[in-house]
Structures are given as C-alpha cells and as structure tokens.
Amino acid sequence: MRKITLYTTLLLGLLAVSSCSDFLVEEPQTQLTEEEVFGDEDNIRLLVSGLYTQWRNTKQDRGGFMFTLGTDEAKQGGQQVHENNVQAALDKYDGALNSTNSSLAEQWNKRWPVITAAAKAVKYASSNELKAQAAFIRATLNFELAMLWGPIPIVDQDNMQEARQPIADVFEFIIKDLELAVEHLPTTQTDKKIPTKGAAQALLGKVYMYAPEESGFRNYAKAVEYFDMAIPQYTLLNNYGDLFTTTLNQNSSESIYAFQFVNMWPDNNMAQHHAGSRAVADLDGNTYFGGYDLALPTEYYYKNKADGGIWEDGDARKAASIRYDFTLPDGRQPQITWTGQADELEPHTRKFEDIRTQGLQNFWYSGGLIYYLRLADILLCKAECMNELGQTADAVNLVNTTVRKRAFAGLPAEDYSWPTGMSQSDFRANIMDERMRELGFEGWRRMDLIRTGKLVEYVKERNKWAKASGTIASYHMRYPIPDSEIKQNEFINPEDQNEGYR
C-alpha cells in the first residue's frame, strides 16, 4: 500500500484502464472534488468494471503462482532457482526472504490500488449491488493479505487507518464487507466476472473457518451455516477432468467464482507458460505442455502413496492434475540438452494446459479459467468444520459421498470410502491430503498450512528446496512487510515489521 496521498493518482489510472472513454465530465476542468467525480453513477460503474480487471490481473502471469511456491504442494523448477535468488527465496526460506524481496513486494503493491478503488466504490455508489460488488473484491484481497502478512491497514473512506491494525479489527472489517455482499448480490449473474450471492456466502464461510484463532472470529458453526447457504446452488461435475478442459464451458455448475481468461492477449492468463516443461518448450514453442518451470509439483504431490506421496489407486484426479508423459504430438521424446535440471522432465501440473494453443500459438497464450471458489472446495471445508465440531462420522460421510465418490467413479464404495470410525485427529491429517488431491495448484494450500499450523512441519520435509536449505522457521508463517512500504507509509515503522524479519 502506498501513502494515502498517492491514492488519487492510482485510482485515476485504474479508471483509465477500465474504459477508452474519458470518465470525467465533458466540460474541461482543472480540478474536481472526489464527490463530483464519484457522484456520477456512470463513473462508479466504470470504476467497478476496472476493479474486476485489476483483481483478475493479480492471478495473471507469474504473480498467479507466487503464493503457491514454498508449500508442500509446489516448488520452483531448478533453472528458476538458479537464475533468480530473490524469487528462489520463496521456496528456500533463506536470508533473501526479507523485507527487500521484490517478488513479494510486487504482490503486496498490486493489491492496494484495487482495495483503495474498491473503497471509493463502496462509499460513493448509490446502488447497493455496486457497493456489494466492490465490497466483495475488497474483502477477497484483505482476506488474502491478512492471511499471508497478518495485521494490515484498513482502507475505509469513512475511517482510514493506514497503520497496521489488530488482526481482530481486520477480520471484523472483512466479515462486514462480505455480509454486505451476501445481502445485496443477486443469486445469478449473466456476466460471469461478477460474483453472486453464493460466492459471497461461500467465501464468508471460508473466512470464519480460516480466521486466525487470535482474531476471535474463527467459528466453525458459523462457517457451516454459510456453507449450507451456498452448497445447494451448485452441483459437482461428473468428470473431474472437465473442470480443466478449455474446449468445454468451464463456467459449469461446480464453479462458484472463477477468474475469466481467454487464450488471446491481453486476457490470457499465461499459467501454462509458467507451469510447463522448459525441455518441451525448447523443442516446440507451440506444444501446449511446454513452459518455463516456475511452479512444479513437489514429489509429495505427484507420487503415489506407496512411494511417499498422496495418490491412491483408481483416483481419476491424478491423471487430470499431473502430466507424467512428455511425448510430443509427433512422437518425439524430449531430452535435456542444456545446463541440465532433471526436474524438467519430472511430472508437471497439467491443470492449466490449453490445447487450443497446440500448433497455433505459444503456450504463453493459455487462457483457461482460474478457479477461485468451486463446490468441491466448499464441501471439503464443510466436512473439516464438522470434524472440528465433533461430527466426525458425518464429516467422513460427506467426503465419501461427494468428492471421493466422483474421484473414484466406477469403483465400489468400499474401495475408496474412509472408515466412519475415523478419529478426529486422523480426519485432520487425511483431509489435508484430500484437499491437495482435489485442489492442487488452485491457490489455497499456503492458507491451509497457515491456518492449521502445519506450514513449517510439512514444508521442511516435502519441499525440495526448503528441505535442502533447512532454514524455514516458525516466523515464516507470515511474509515480511516490504521495505518500500515501511519507507513510504509514515504510519508503518521498522518496529512494526513482522517478527523474525526485524
């Protein structure tokens, strides 16, 4: 976040992106008050339209994977680690993971202009639905920042608080935004980039579930209450792989909210560019599983249970989630011929592969949807909350009859069902693996590790680079506040830095 004095400039830039037409009045004026600019509902609509583009762009290009790195699910490819020491620190948790880390600072800085512009819309929009849309976007970004950085400023036009605020106040603010969204968003939207009431309900449930215990807002019963509002509005697809097939309509009955991308610039997501194999890319730039190895699955994510990983025999999600075969369409087998990072031909994620680029466009033009909320996630979240409420047998039944039933379609129930006599502690361990199988590379793993307190334990054993470095510590549960923020924001001082980074 920049100092408040810079917000107007950032906001005007955001509005300029949202439309080719001038958002100001036709009469030339050298100075307009904020009330005059935002007193026009058309300007507010332009502002909110721009918010969606800017929010979506936080998931575009390399930034879409930055928070996935350094988990037990994803790591950087070897060449990436050797080329970029600053970025490598996100996996290594070494001394370069500090307040001057530009990879993290970029992600911090991308979010605050969107939050600030959303605050303008919440204050000045006369339409409750537009207020609700802006509040939803502000809540998503505040939730993400608070989970990853801890206490953050609260950007509210009526009560601006530029210093880091207590985590309880931050989550109270997030919840109020989502309550507004639940109240005023409609149940359906023709324009899929706009959230629905169900999306707000699902996210509010996740906020009550994920909120740090010290905030006082973690409440599993309330989470279940909101999940139960959202769940009946959606249905699981029969085939898990259809979720990631770009030639099908990905805005399906299972999608609660997804970032809308297409395989044309500037609306391509570039995800395959960062998730594919560099060795394949060197052979054929138009091979849709080529790429540049930013984010690769850990061995724990791609191996079978018998080999120390997560995959069970018969789970259809395995083949839909991980690419094990790099045979090119013409039958060629790629070979490592350059400096030699063997992980280039180890398994890669395939969720972002876009077959529409095959032989026509570089993989940089991948453009499938990027899911933010989908039904399977919410069902697993509900089951986890039920387990925490002492309803373990019912939680097991929910997982067995929904997410796992689809994953093992065609197999007898006894072959894939968890035992109803599973203990609460065993359920906690099993649900974390189940979430990785179902939601790998979809952006929730770091938050899952943080909220369960498992980040250090799991990452130091399952992430290749973190294990080799041996420096991950408890303070890495939060990222460092960027040094640029401390220097530019007079309300955040060096002593306000997160513990371990001072």
Salt bridges, closest charged atoms under 4 A:
GLU34 OE2 - LYS120 NZ 2.26
ASP61 OD1 - HIS274 NE2 2.56
ASP72 OD1 - ARG445 NE 2.89
ASP72 OD2 - ARG462 NH1 2.84
GLU83 OE2 - ARG278 NH1 3.51
GLU144 OE2 - LYS59 NZ 3.00
GLU144 OE1 - ARG111 NE 2.63
ASP158 OD1 - LYS123 NZ 2.79
GLU172 OE2 - LYS176 NZ 3.71
ASP177 OD2 - ARG138 NE 2.72
GLU183 OE1 - HIS184 NE2 3.68
ASP191 OD2 - LYS193 NZ 2.57
GLU213 OE2 - ARG218 NH1 3.56
GLU214 OE2 - ARG478 NH2 3.54
ASP228 OD1 - LYS382 NZ 2.71
GLU254 OE2 - ARG374 NH1 2.80
GLU254 OE1 - ARG406 NH1 2.47
ASP267 OD1 - ARG56 NH2 2.87
ASP293 OD2 - ARG278 NE 2.97
GLU299 OE1 - LYS303 NZ 2.90
GLU312 OE1 - ARG404 NH1 3.06
GLU312 OE1 - ARG437 NE 3.76
ASP315 OD2 - ARG317 NH2 2.84
ASP330 OD2 - ARG332 NE 2.78
ASP343 OD2 - LYS75 NZ 3.85
GLU344 OE2 - ARG278 NE 3.98
GLU353 OE2 - ARG323 NE 2.68
GLU353 OE1 - ARG350 NE 3.87
ASP354 OD1 - ARG356 NE 2.81
ASP377 OD2 - LYS206 NZ 2.77
ASP377 OD1 - ARG435 NH2 2.97
GLU384 OE2 - ARG451 NH1 2.68
GLU388 OE2 - ARG428 NE 2.78
GLU434 OE2 - ARG317 NH1 2.86
GLU434 OE1 - ARG404 NH1 2.83
GLU434 OE1 - ARG437 NH2 2.76
GLU438 OE1 - ARG317 NH1 2.99
GLU438 OE2 - ARG374 NH1 2.83
GLU438 OE2 - ARG406 NH2 2.93
GLU442 OE2 - LYS351 NZ 2.72
GLU442 OE2 - ARG374 NH2 2.79
ASP448 OD2 - ARG435 NE 2.73
ASP448 OD1 - ARG451 NE 3.10
GLU457 OE1 - LYS454 NZ 3.18
GLU461 OE1 - LYS467 NZ 3.77
ASP483 OD2 - LYS487 NZ 2.95
GLU490 OE2 - LYS3 NZ 3.66
GLU499 OE2 - ARG502 NH1 2.88
